[in-house]
Amino acid sequence: MTVEDMESEGDVNRQAGALRQLAGRMKGDRVLEAKGLTQRAKGSVQKAAGSLTHKVAETIDPPTDGKGDGST
């Protein structure tokens, strides 16, 4: 799974969780609302993990900007 996939999946889970939570709230279904809250939290963790992985990868192997090695 790529970093972008992790972040995208996190976004999807956050949005789906928000909808599920709202549906539970509207129906008065506390279990559905709790499942939505859990799914939103899962999405937030996935998104954060993807961002962290991306930052670590950039730190280890910074992108080149084509301007040389910067020693001048």
Steps between C-alpha positions, in 0.01 A plus 500: 500500500642836402500809716239658275280191538525522879404867497216443253364206697518715812297772330240247384468351848466841661224602260317167518526506878357850514203390288448189710521703819248752365264223389520345845432834664199565273355153559571503871721193453783541748680189375509630142612839626783339700608294199515820297711669763735201505529503120577873503774442756642216290509731198678770697765251611544371143536854367754589770697180438515579129616855567762383748626234258525764228696738725738224610559398139577861405741531793685184403502574127420867435360583157747660262412840365734492202708792630809304588625386837457837673867528598548839337 
